Amino acid sequence: MPEPLRHAVVAGLIDQQTKTWDPHILSDLFEPEDVDRIVKMPVSPDYEDTWYWHNDPNGRYTVKNAYRRLMGEFNHTMGDFDKWVTLWKMKVPPKWKTFLWRAVCDILPTTTNLIIKRVDVDPTCMLCGLTHENVMHSLVLCDYSRAVWNILGLPIMNIISSSFLNWLMTAMDMLTGEQVRRLMGVLYYLWMARNEAVWDHAVRRPETVLRRAAAGKASYTAVHACTIQPPSDGALAAVGMRMKCHFDAGFNPATGQATYGAVLLDHDGMFRAAANGKLPGCFSPLMVEALACKEVLSWLKDRNEVEVDILTDCLVLKNAVRSIATPNLSYVGIVVEQCRVAINSFNYCSLSFITRTLNLHAHTLARLAYDQDHSMYWDLIPPNSIVQFLI
């Protein structure tokens, strides 16, 4: 460490006039590869220094996140289960779907799984007291579960399998949609009955499980059968008359190169303007999306747009900008806060999520910007590269 720099701080590397990194000082003090890393960090002279957790998008430390960092991500092999799309689309209570996901992944706290986690428990099933409890036994093979299935009368008792995953796939292939919904409800309340036996030392009659499953399904159906009043014509007109701006970002992780693309449409979906260009080097896709949002908001401001709906295919960014309850402590949080300030400067501005297929014109412009030397703008006449998406 050179003596004159022993007490130097980061602020000394920033040009106080432009509020950006001073390239001359950086190149004098650091190796070229370190200069490249430094310039990817956004300059934030208005923010106080603070610690943040590098492995969380919001920069916040949690015990769960730290455990994953130390032990590695949980990558459970789903085997050959190919019914996820069917399962998630079922019109049943969400807690039933979540329960079945846990059962298929074998992460329910059965006695077998608890012993694997070194929990000191009696491995015997609390309902039958005959054998060790795993997911297949608890939900299908236990004498109590068999009694419930026999009363239900679905043609599933002849399925031969030692794996709950394979048993469930076979059952879903055999049954109708309505029968699968009944099956899901019974499986959920069988597990509830098992928990009552463990914690309350009470075993309900098998008929009770079926009644609870039927009542849960009926309640869910009744709630979701209620008609929803459509918005008034005035509300629809107010929403429909605003401009809509699609934007997307491009990112090359190998080089840190970042780009953006934006397309502005009127309330009839007709082309009004477009822009694309390069962004400062970045170190994460989310940072690129945030910088693209900031750039697009600045572009719209320069065009004197006062009411606009901003559309992105990055759900994480949308949630970050709209989540003001939990401050973002990371570098991304600085740019997200700048986006919030810019959004509030419009008479009206909303940020909404759309799928990638509805954002292909902005995505195309972002990709094309890799080969450009400078930003490009189009007014009234769309670029040839996105004409196909506007027809």
N, C-alpha and C positions, 0 to 999 in steps of 0.2 A: 504493500500500500504506500504510494507516494505520500510524504508527510503533508504537503499542502491539501491533499484530498482526504485526510484522516477523519475530518468532521464534516465532510460534504454530505448533502442530502439529495434526494431524488429531484426536488424542486429546481436544483441547479442544472438539471439536464433539460429543462423545459424553457422554450422561448416564451417569455412573458407577454410579448406582443401578440403572437399568433395563437398562444395557448396550445401549442403542439410541441412534440419532441424536437429538440434542436439537433439536426443531423450532423452538423460539424462537430459538436461536443461529443456526441455518441461515437462517431467514427474515430475520434482522437483517443477515447478512453477504452473502448471495447473491441473485442474481436468481431469480424463481420457477421458470424452466425449469431452472436449475442445481440448485435444491433438489430438483426431481423426479428429476434424474439421480442425485444423491447418495444419496437414500433408497432407491434400487434396489440399492445395494451393501450386501451383508450386513456387519454389524458383527462384527469378529473380534478382540477385545482380547487373546485368549489366543495369537494367532499373531504371529510375528515378520514385519516387513516384508520383502518379497522382490520381485525382478523376475519377471515372467512374460511369456510370448509370447502376445499378444492373439489371434493367429489360429489357435491350436491349442486343442482342448477341454481338454487336460491342462496347458496353459500352458507347454509345453516347446518350446524352439527347436530346429529341425532345418534343415539346409541345404536339404533338399527343400522344406520348407514355405516358407522364405524365397524360394527360386527361383520357386515358384508365385505368391508374393505380388508379386514384381517383374515376372514375365513373363506372369502371368495363368494361369487354369486351362486345361488341355488339353481342348478340346471337339471331339473328333473326330466327324465326321459319319458315322454308320453306314450311310448310304444307305438302301436298301430291304431290308436284311437282316432278315428276320422269323422266323428260326429259333432265336432265343436260348433260348426256353423248351424246345424240343426238344433243343437242344445241351446245356444245363445238366442236363437230366434223364437224359442218356445214362449208362448204367452202365459207365463206363470210368474209367481213372485220372484224377484231377483235373488232373494236369500236362498231359494231352492236351487237356482243355477250355481250360485257360489258354493253351496254345500256339495253339489255333485262334482264341481271342479276339484274341490279338496279331496273328495272320495276317490276320483279317478287318479289324482296325483299321489294318492296314499299319504296324505299329510293330516288326516284326522287323528286326534289324540287317543287312538286305541291303546290297549295295554301293551301290545307288541311294539308300537312306535314309541311309547313312553319309556319302555325298558331300553330301547336302542339309545334314547336320550339320557340314559342312566337315572331315570326316575324310579324310586323304590316303590313299586306297586305290585299287588297281587295280579299275575297275568291271566287269571281265570275270568271268563266272561261273567258279568254280574247277573245276566238274565237267565242263563241256563246252568252255569256253574260246572260245565263239563269239559271245556277246553280253552286254550289260549284264544284271546280275542284279536282278530285283525279285521280289516274292512269287509272282506268277503264273508267272514263268519258273522259279524255283527249285523250286516244288512240283508244277508241271504240265507246262510246255512244254519244259523242259530235256531233252536226249536221254537223260540218265541217268534222270530221273524217268519219261519215256515208257517206257523199258525196264522199269522196275518195274511201272508200270500195265499194260503188256501182259502181263506174267507173271501179275499178280493176276487179270486177266480180268473185272473189273467193267465193266458197259456204260457207261463214262463217257468213252471216248476220242473219241466223236463230239460231245461238248459243245463248242460254238463260243462262246468268250467271251474278251475281253481283260482281264477283271476277275476276280480270285480270288473276290471276294464273290459275284458272279453265278454263277460256276462252281460254287461250293460249294452255293449255294441250289438250283441245278438238279440237282446230284448228289443232294442230300438228298431232293428231290421224287421222283426216279426210283428210289431204292434202298429196300430194306427196312431195318428197324431194325438187324438183324444186319449187313447190308452196310455201313450207315453207321458202325457201330462199327469194322469192319475198315478202312474208309476213313480214319477218324480216326487209327488206329494207324499206318497207312502214312504219312500226312502227317507225323506227329510224327517217325517214324524217318527219313523222307527229309531232314528238317531236321537231324537228328543226323548223318546221312551227309554232308550239306553242311558242317557244322561240323568234322567229322573231316578233310574235304578241305582246309579253310581252315587249321586249326591243326596237324594231324598230317601233312598232305600225303599222305594215304592214301585211296584210293577202294575201298570194299568192293564186292563183287559184288552186283548187284541182288537176287539171291535172299536175301542176308543181311538186307536191309531187311525183306523179308516174314517171315522167320523171327523176327526180333526183335519185330516187331509182333504176330505170333501168340503168342509167348512172353509178352509183356507183358500181352496180353488174358487169356491163360490164367491167369497168376499172379494178376491182379486178381480174376478170377472165382472162383478157388480160395479166396482169402482171404475174400471176402465170402459164400461159400457155407457157411462154418462156422456151425454153430448156436450161438446165444447162450443160455446158461442163464438161465431166468427167475428173478427174485428170489424169495426164500423167502416163505412165507405170513406169517411173522412180520414181515418187512420191509415187505411190502405193507400189513399191518394198521397198522404204526406210522406209515406215510406217510398212509394213508387216514383215520386218526382225527383228524388235526390240522385246525384251522380254516384256511380259505383267505380271504385278503383281497385283492380286486381293487382297484387304485387307478389313477387317471389324472389328468392335469393339463390345464387349458385356458389358452391364452395368446393375447392380442390384441397383435400387434407394434406396431400403430399407437398404442395407448394404454399399453402395458406392463401392462395389467390381467391378473391371474393368478388361477386358481381351482384347486380340487382336488375330486375325488369319490372315495369309497371304499365298497365293499360287502363285508361280512363274511358268509361262508357256512360252514356246518358241513361235516363229512366226507361227509354225504349230499347236499350241494349245496343244503340248505335255508337260507333267509334267516335271519340272526341280527341284523344291525345295518347301518346305513349312515350316512354323514356326507358333508357337502360344505360349501364355504365359499370365501371369498376369501383370497388370499395377498398378501404384500407385493409391491409393484411390482417387476417383473423386466426384464432386458434381453436374455434369451435363452431359447429353449424348454427347453434342458437345465437351466438354473437353475430354471425352474418345476418341472420333473419332480423335481429334487432336493429342492426345498422341499416339494413335495407328499408325497414319500416321508417326509421328516422329520416333517411334520404328521400323517401317517397312523400312523407309529410311535408318536408321542406319544399319539394317540387310542387306539390299542390298549393302550398302557401304562395309561392311565387306566381302561380297561375290565378291567384285571387279566388280560389274555390272556397266557399264559406260553409257549404253543407255537403257532406260526402260520407259514403259508407266504404270503409276500407276492408278488403277481403284478403285473407291469407290462408294457405294450406298448412301452416305450422300451428298446431293446437297448443304446443308448449308456450309459444310466444304469446298467443292470444290470452292464455290463462295468466301468464306473467304480467302482462300489461293491465289486465283487469283485476288482478289480485293486489289490492292496496292494503289489505289487512296484515300481510306478512311481507315486510321489507326484504328486498333482495340485496344481499351483502356482497355478491360477487361482482366481477367486472361487468357482466351482462346487466346487472342491476342498475349500473350507472346509465347505460344506454336506454334501458327500459324506462327509467325515470324521465329521461329527456324526451322519450316518445310520449309519455303521459302529459308532460307540459305542453308539447306541441299539439296533441289532440285537444286539450282544453282551450287552446287558442282559437279554435274554429267555433263558428256559431253552433254547428252540430257536426260531430264526427264519431263514428262507431267503428269498432274493430271486431270482425266476425270471422269464423272459421268456415272454410269450404274444402271440398275434396280436391286432390291433385287433378282429377279429370276435368274439373270445372275451372282450373287455373292454368291450363296448358299454354295459353297465349303469353301470360306473364313469365311462365317457366321457360318458354322458348326464347324470349328476349334476354332473359338472364344468362342463358347458355351462350347465346350469340355474342354477349359482351366480352367473353374471354379473349376474342380475337380483335377487339377494338382498341384503338389507341386513346380514345377519349369518349366521353358520354355523348349519347345521341338522343334527339328529341324529334317527335313527329306530331304535327297538329293537323287535324281534319282528314289527312290522308294516311291510312295505316301503312306500316311497313309490309313489304311483300311476305316476310316470314310469318306473319300472323293473320294474313288475309283469310287463309283456309279456316281459321277458328271463328271468324266473324261472319261467314256466309250463312 
